[in-house]
């Protein structure tokens, strides 16, 4: 029982603990399937690069040709106790191109990994900031519901006293029902974001409470800022270069360029279970050694011609895809720049509306507390009813939530533009300040 109590206490503490944006981003980058796939690609291409270089490094192999049964007659092969062979490529122009191709492929894989890490960080940051915003909206929505409940109570009393018609009470009840629906919508949205963050980070659902202080300021970036090469576009360009190097290597196979190899072979022969010596004029030596260079010149090979055309087409496709990636990124910058201007204006309008609503609420509260200061004559303005205060509070909270939503959309657009401009890493570096 004490152990179970400790476990429950730890779970409760975890559920209520604040988790910084830095932690969420780090966990998302480690847990992301896309990042892990990109890491596997880097390891694979690194091995391919090493394999292309190793063609010039001598390889050593050992073997044996011991007979299983006694041989009958002349077989033409020399049974060996053991043999060894050393082989390596000495000169090959196509192989040099293949090494360059593998090196460019490795650079492409590394840039793709960087791009995947940035995307994981962007997804986690956006969900984290949105959850923080929704939590604040939920607080305001619950305050609205309390004000609406008080409004219904007041209208109930005024309707029973015959001061206000029944339609006013029904309108207050409708307002309360609409605010309840809005709060339920926000709770659903918060639950969805919690689930998304749990999937991104691997933490239990509901265990992440945003820490607003851990969110660095997002710069008011615009499309006028000088763009930097983005990892995604650079990866596509390096991949295109890799395909072009591969195609060049395949084409050089057709240039009648010699390919030179080097080899060494040693055999230790045996007369065990064979009569090989009976078929030669002199005794065969037990130790046999040979070495030399092999020169291969391709004269005619239709397969190489077809392979060259295939890789040339792949290189062309990769280059076009790299150009498309650059054009798509340029279009995204233009779209986000235009959208940012509108979102910035909308956020400013929403903020001003919230400030106006707050000032109007203060005026209503002051008037209810002190009176409107007017005389009791026929032309005097009537005193405000208690319902006006509740309606003003509801309106102020609604304008506050609208301002939060407008600010969130502006934040998302700024983060997207940072990534499109190639400056996402600059903002991420602020999550890990240097000591």
C-alpha positions as CSV (number, residue, x, y, z in Angstrom):
1,X,0.0,0.0,0.0
2,X,2.7,2.6,0.8
3,X,4.3,1.8,-2.6
4,X,1.0,2.2,-4.4
5,X,0.5,5.5,-2.6
6,X,3.9,6.7,-3.7
7,X,3.2,5.7,-7.3
8,X,-0.1,7.6,-7.3
9,X,1.5,10.6,-5.7
10,X,4.2,10.6,-8.4
11,X,1.6,10.2,-11.2
12,X,-0.4,13.1,-9.7
13,X,2.7,15.3,-9.5
14,X,3.6,14.4,-13.1
15,X,0.1,15.3,-14.3
16,X,0.3,18.7,-12.7
17,X,3.9,19.5,-13.4
18,X,4.9,22.2,-15.8
19,X,7.0,21.1,-18.7
20,X,9.2,23.7,-20.5
21,X,9.1,24.2,-24.3
22,X,12.8,23.2,-24.4
23,X,12.0,19.8,-22.9
24,X,9.0,19.3,-25.3
25,X,11.1,20.2,-28.4
26,X,14.0,17.9,-27.3
27,X,11.6,15.0,-26.6
28,X,9.8,15.5,-29.9
29,X,13.0,15.5,-31.9
30,X,14.1,12.2,-30.2
31,X,10.7,10.6,-30.5
32,X,9.8,11.6,-34.0
33,X,9.5,8.7,-36.4
34,X,10.5,11.0,-39.3
35,X,13.7,12.0,-37.5
36,X,14.6,8.4,-36.7
37,X,14.0,7.4,-40.3
38,X,16.3,10.2,-41.4
39,X,18.9,9.1,-39.0
40,X,18.7,5.6,-40.5
41,X,19.1,7.1,-43.9
42,X,22.2,8.9,-42.8
43,X,23.7,5.7,-41.4
44,X,22.9,3.9,-44.6
45,X,24.4,6.5,-46.9
46,X,27.5,6.8,-44.7
47,X,28.0,3.1,-45.2
48,X,27.5,3.5,-49.0
49,X,30.1,6.2,-49.0
50,X,32.6,4.1,-47.1
51,X,31.8,1.2,-49.4
52,X,32.6,3.3,-52.5
53,X,36.0,4.3,-51.0
54,X,36.8,0.8,-49.9
55,X,37.0,-0.3,-53.5
56,X,40.6,1.1,-53.5
57,X,41.5,-0.6,-50.2
58,X,42.9,-4.2,-50.6
59,X,40.5,-6.9,-49.5
60,X,42.0,-10.2,-48.0
61,X,40.2,-13.5,-48.1
62,X,41.2,-17.0,-47.0
63,X,39.8,-20.4,-48.2
64,X,40.5,-24.1,-48.5
65,X,39.9,-26.8,-51.1
66,X,40.6,-30.0,-49.1
67,X,39.0,-33.1,-50.8
68,X,36.3,-35.0,-49.0
69,X,37.0,-38.3,-50.7
70,X,39.9,-39.7,-52.6
71,X,40.1,-38.4,-56.1
72,X,40.0,-40.8,-59.1
73,X,41.7,-39.7,-62.3
74,X,42.8,-36.2,-63.3
75,X,40.4,-33.5,-62.2
76,X,42.4,-30.5,-63.3
77,X,42.2,-28.7,-59.9
78,X,44.9,-28.6,-57.3
79,X,43.6,-29.5,-53.8
80,X,44.8,-26.9,-51.3
81,X,45.3,-26.9,-47.6
82,X,44.5,-23.2,-47.7
83,X,44.7,-20.3,-50.1
84,X,44.6,-16.5,-49.7
85,X,43.8,-13.7,-52.1
86,X,44.3,-10.0,-52.0
87,X,42.4,-7.8,-54.4
88,X,41.9,-4.0,-54.9
89,X,41.0,-1.5,-57.5
90,X,43.9,0.7,-58.5
91,X,42.5,3.1,-61.0
92,X,38.9,3.8,-62.2
93,X,37.5,7.2,-63.3
94,X,33.9,6.0,-62.9
95,X,34.6,4.8,-59.3
96,X,35.9,8.3,-58.5
97,X,32.6,9.7,-59.7
98,X,30.7,7.2,-57.6
99,X,32.7,8.3,-54.5
100,X,31.7,11.9,-55.3
101,X,28.1,10.8,-55.7
102,X,28.1,9.0,-52.4
103,X,29.6,12.0,-50.7
104,X,26.8,14.3,-52.1
105,X,24.3,11.7,-51.0
106,X,25.6,11.7,-47.5
107,X,25.4,15.5,-47.4
108,X,21.8,15.2,-48.7
109,X,20.9,12.7,-45.9
110,X,22.4,14.9,-43.2
111,X,20.5,18.0,-44.5
112,X,17.3,15.9,-44.6
113,X,17.9,14.9,-41.0
114,X,18.3,18.6,-40.1
115,X,15.1,19.4,-41.9
116,X,13.2,16.6,-40.1
117,X,14.4,17.8,-36.8
118,X,13.3,21.4,-37.6
119,X,9.9,20.1,-38.6
120,X,9.5,18.1,-35.4
121,X,10.5,21.2,-33.4
122,X,8.0,23.3,-35.3
123,X,5.2,20.9,-34.8
124,X,5.9,20.6,-31.1
125,X,6.3,24.3,-30.6
126,X,3.1,25.1,-32.4
127,X,1.1,22.6,-30.4
128,X,2.7,23.7,-27.2
129,X,2.0,27.4,-27.8
130,X,-1.5,26.6,-28.9
131,X,-2.2,24.5,-25.8
132,X,-1.0,27.4,-23.6
133,X,-3.3,29.8,-25.5
134,X,-6.3,27.4,-25.2
135,X,-5.7,27.0,-21.4
136,X,-5.9,30.7,-21.0
137,X,-9.1,30.8,-23.1
138,X,-10.6,28.1,-21.0
139,X,-10.0,30.2,-17.9
140,X,-11.8,33.1,-19.5
141,X,-14.6,30.7,-20.8
142,X,-15.2,29.5,-17.2
143,X,-15.4,33.0,-16.0
144,X,-17.9,33.7,-18.8
145,X,-20.0,30.8,-17.7
146,X,-20.1,32.1,-14.1
147,X,-21.2,35.5,-15.4
148,X,-23.8,33.9,-17.6
149,X,-25.2,31.9,-14.7
150,X,-25.4,35.1,-12.6
151,X,-27.1,36.8,-15.6
152,X,-29.7,34.0,-15.8
153,X,-30.3,34.3,-12.0
154,X,-30.8,38.0,-12.2
155,X,-33.2,37.8,-15.2
156,X,-35.1,35.0,-13.5
157,X,-35.8,37.3,-10.6
158,X,-36.6,40.3,-12.8
159,X,-39.0,38.2,-14.9
160,X,-40.8,36.9,-11.8
161,X,-41.1,40.4,-10.5
162,X,-42.5,41.5,-13.9
163,X,-39.7,44.0,-14.5
164,X,-38.4,42.2,-17.7
165,X,-40.3,40.1,-20.2
166,X,-39.8,36.4,-20.5
167,X,-37.9,36.8,-23.8
168,X,-35.1,38.6,-21.9
169,X,-34.8,35.6,-19.6
170,X,-34.8,33.2,-22.6
171,X,-32.1,35.3,-24.2
172,X,-29.9,35.1,-21.1
173,X,-30.4,31.3,-21.0
174,X,-29.4,31.1,-24.7
175,X,-26.3,33.1,-24.0
176,X,-25.4,30.7,-21.1
177,X,-26.0,27.7,-23.4
178,X,-23.8,29.2,-26.2
179,X,-21.0,29.9,-23.7
180,X,-21.2,26.3,-22.4
181,X,-20.9,25.1,-26.0
182,X,-17.9,27.3,-26.5
183,X,-16.3,26.0,-23.3
184,X,-16.9,22.4,-24.4
185,X,-15.3,23.2,-27.7
186,X,-12.2,24.6,-26.0
187,X,-12.0,21.5,-23.7
188,X,-12.1,19.3,-26.8
189,X,-9.4,21.4,-28.5
190,X,-7.2,21.2,-25.4
191,X,-7.7,17.4,-25.1
192,X,-6.7,17.0,-28.8
193,X,-3.6,19.2,-28.3
194,X,-2.6,17.2,-25.2
195,X,-2.9,14.0,-27.2
196,X,-0.9,15.5,-30.0
197,X,1.9,16.5,-27.7
198,X,1.8,13.1,-26.0
199,X,2.4,11.5,-29.4
200,X,5.1,13.9,-30.3
201,X,7.0,13.6,-27.1
202,X,6.2,10.1,-25.8
203,X,5.0,11.5,-22.5
204,X,1.6,10.4,-21.0
205,X,-1.5,12.2,-22.2
206,X,-2.3,15.2,-20.0
207,X,1.1,15.3,-18.3
208,X,2.2,18.4,-20.2
209,X,1.2,21.8,-18.6
210,X,2.8,24.6,-20.6
211,X,5.2,27.0,-18.9
212,X,4.5,30.3,-20.6
213,X,7.8,31.7,-19.3
214,X,9.8,29.1,-21.3
215,X,8.5,30.3,-24.6
216,X,11.1,32.6,-26.3
217,X,9.8,35.8,-27.9
218,X,9.0,35.1,-31.5
219,X,10.5,37.9,-33.7
220,X,8.2,40.0,-35.9
221,X,9.8,38.5,-39.0
222,X,8.7,39.7,-42.5
223,X,9.4,38.5,-46.0
224,X,11.9,41.3,-46.4
225,X,14.4,39.5,-44.2
226,X,17.2,37.9,-46.3
227,X,16.4,34.2,-46.7
228,X,18.9,31.6,-45.9
229,X,19.2,28.2,-47.6
230,X,16.6,25.8,-46.0
231,X,17.7,22.3,-45.1
232,X,15.0,20.8,-47.2
233,X,15.9,22.7,-50.4
234,X,19.6,22.1,-49.8
235,X,19.0,18.4,-49.3
236,X,17.1,18.2,-52.7
237,X,20.0,20.0,-54.4
238,X,22.6,17.7,-52.9
239,X,20.6,14.7,-53.9
240,X,20.4,16.0,-57.5
241,X,24.2,16.5,-57.5
242,X,24.6,12.9,-56.3
243,X,22.4,11.6,-59.1
244,X,24.4,13.7,-61.6
245,X,27.7,12.3,-60.3
246,X,26.3,8.8,-60.5
247,X,25.2,9.4,-64.1
248,X,28.6,10.8,-65.0
249,X,30.3,7.7,-63.6
250,X,28.0,5.4,-65.7
251,X,28.7,7.5,-68.8
252,X,32.5,7.3,-68.3
253,X,32.3,3.6,-68.5
254,X,31.6,4.2,-72.2
255,X,34.7,6.3,-72.8
256,X,37.1,3.3,-73.3
257,X,38.9,4.3,-70.2
258,X,40.9,1.4,-68.6
259,X,40.0,0.1,-65.2
260,X,43.1,-1.2,-63.4
261,X,43.0,-3.7,-60.6
262,X,45.7,-5.4,-58.5
263,X,45.7,-8.9,-57.1
264,X,47.9,-11.3,-55.1
265,X,47.2,-15.0,-54.7
266,X,48.9,-17.7,-52.6
267,X,48.1,-21.5,-52.6
268,X,49.3,-24.2,-50.3
269,X,48.7,-27.4,-52.2
270,X,48.3,-30.9,-50.8
271,X,48.6,-34.5,-52.1
272,X,46.2,-35.8,-49.5
273,X,43.5,-38.1,-51.0
274,X,44.7,-37.4,-54.6
275,X,47.3,-38.6,-57.1
276,X,47.8,-35.3,-58.9
277,X,51.6,-35.7,-59.0
278,X,51.2,-38.7,-61.4
279,X,50.0,-36.5,-64.2
280,X,52.9,-34.0,-64.3
281,X,56.5,-34.5,-65.5
282,X,57.9,-32.9,-62.4
283,X,56.7,-32.6,-58.8
284,X,54.4,-29.7,-58.3
285,X,55.5,-27.2,-55.6
286,X,53.5,-27.0,-52.3
287,X,53.8,-23.2,-52.1
288,X,52.5,-21.2,-55.0
289,X,52.4,-17.4,-55.3
290,X,51.3,-15.1,-58.0
291,X,50.5,-11.3,-58.3
292,X,49.8,-8.9,-61.1
293,X,47.7,-6.1,-62.5
294,X,44.5,-6.5,-64.4
295,X,43.5,-4.0,-67.1
296,X,39.9,-3.9,-68.3
297,X,38.8,-1.7,-71.2
298,X,35.0,-1.7,-72.0
299,X,34.6,-2.0,-75.8
300,X,31.0,-2.8,-76.4
301,X,28.3,-3.4,-73.7
302,X,24.7,-2.5,-74.5
303,X,23.8,-3.0,-70.8
304,X,26.2,-0.1,-69.9
305,X,24.5,2.1,-72.5
306,X,21.1,1.4,-71.1
307,X,22.3,1.9,-67.5
308,X,23.8,5.3,-68.5
309,X,20.5,6.4,-70.0
310,X,18.6,5.3,-66.9
311,X,20.9,7.2,-64.4
312,X,20.9,10.3,-66.7
313,X,17.0,10.3,-66.5
314,X,17.2,9.9,-62.7
315,X,19.6,12.8,-62.5
316,X,17.3,15.0,-64.6
317,X,14.3,14.2,-62.4
318,X,16.3,14.9,-59.2
319,X,17.4,18.3,-60.6
320,X,13.8,19.2,-61.6
321,X,12.6,18.2,-58.1
322,X,15.2,20.4,-56.5
323,X,14.1,23.3,-58.6
324,X,10.5,22.6,-57.6
325,X,11.4,22.5,-53.9
326,X,13.1,26.0,-54.3
327,X,10.1,27.4,-56.2
328,X,7.7,26.0,-53.6
329,X,9.7,27.5,-50.8
330,X,9.7,30.9,-52.5
331,X,6.0,30.7,-53.0
332,X,5.5,29.8,-49.3
333,X,7.5,32.9,-48.3
334,X,5.4,35.1,-50.5
335,X,2.1,33.6,-49.3
336,X,3.1,33.9,-45.6
337,X,4.4,37.4,-46.1
338,X,1.0,38.5,-47.5
339,X,-0.9,36.6,-44.8
340,X,1.2,38.1,-42.0
341,X,0.2,41.6,-42.9
342,X,-3.4,40.7,-42.6
343,X,-2.9,38.7,-39.4
344,X,-0.9,41.5,-37.8
345,X,-3.8,43.9,-38.5
346,X,-6.3,41.5,-37.2
347,X,-4.3,41.0,-34.0
348,X,-4.1,44.7,-33.5
349,X,-7.8,45.2,-34.1
350,X,-8.6,42.3,-31.6
351,X,-6.3,43.8,-29.0
352,X,-8.0,47.3,-29.3
353,X,-11.4,45.7,-29.1
354,X,-10.4,43.9,-25.9
355,X,-9.0,47.2,-24.4
356,X,-12.2,49.0,-25.3
357,X,-14.3,46.3,-23.7
358,X,-12.2,46.4,-20.6
359,X,-12.7,50.2,-20.3
360,X,-16.4,49.9,-20.9
361,X,-16.6,47.3,-18.1
362,X,-14.8,49.7,-15.8
363,X,-17.3,52.4,-16.7
364,X,-20.3,50.1,-16.1
365,X,-18.9,49.0,-12.7
366,X,-18.2,52.6,-11.7
367,X,-21.7,53.7,-12.7
368,X,-23.3,50.9,-10.8
369,X,-21.3,51.7,-7.8
370,X,-21.7,55.5,-7.8
371,X,-24.7,56.0,-10.0
372,X,-24.8,57.9,-13.2
373,X,-24.7,61.3,-11.5
374,X,-27.9,62.4,-13.3
375,X,-30.9,64.1,-11.6
376,X,-34.2,62.5,-11.1
377,X,-36.1,64.7,-13.5
378,X,-38.0,63.4,-16.6
379,X,-34.9,63.9,-18.8
380,X,-32.6,62.0,-16.5
381,X,-31.0,58.8,-17.8
382,X,-32.2,55.6,-16.2
383,X,-29.9,53.8,-13.8
384,X,-28.1,50.8,-15.2
385,X,-29.6,47.4,-14.4
386,X,-27.5,44.6,-12.8
387,X,-27.7,42.6,-16.0
388,X,-25.6,45.2,-17.8
389,X,-22.6,44.4,-15.6
390,X,-22.8,40.7,-16.4
391,X,-23.2,41.4,-20.1
392,X,-20.2,43.7,-20.0
393,X,-18.1,41.1,-18.2
394,X,-19.1,38.4,-20.7
395,X,-18.3,40.7,-23.6
396,X,-14.9,41.7,-22.2
397,X,-13.9,38.0,-21.7
398,X,-15.0,37.3,-25.3
399,X,-12.9,40.1,-26.7
400,X,-10.0,38.8,-24.6
401,X,-10.4,35.3,-26.1
402,X,-10.7,36.8,-29.6
403,X,-7.4,38.7,-29.0
404,X,-5.7,35.4,-27.8
405,X,-6.9,33.6,-31.0
406,X,-5.7,36.4,-33.3
407,X,-2.3,36.4,-31.5
408,X,-2.0,32.6,-31.9
409,X,-2.6,32.7,-35.6
410,X,0.0,35.5,-35.9
411,X,2.5,33.4,-33.9
412,X,1.9,30.3,-36.1
413,X,2.4,32.3,-39.3
414,X,5.6,33.9,-37.9
415,X,7.0,30.5,-37.0
416,X,6.2,29.1,-40.5
417,X,7.8,32.1,-42.1
418,X,10.9,31.7,-40.0
419,X,11.2,28.1,-41.2
420,X,10.6,29.1,-44.9
421,X,13.3,31.8,-44.6
422,X,15.8,29.3,-43.2
423,X,16.0,31.0,-39.8
424,X,14.1,28.5,-37.7
425,X,17.3,27.2,-36.1
426,X,18.1,30.8,-34.9
427,X,14.9,30.8,-32.8
428,X,15.5,27.2,-31.6
429,X,18.9,28.2,-30.4
430,X,17.2,30.5,-27.9
431,X,15.7,27.4,-26.3
432,X,19.3,26.3,-25.4
433,X,21.0,29.5,-24.3
434,X,24.8,29.3,-24.0
435,X,26.1,29.4,-20.4
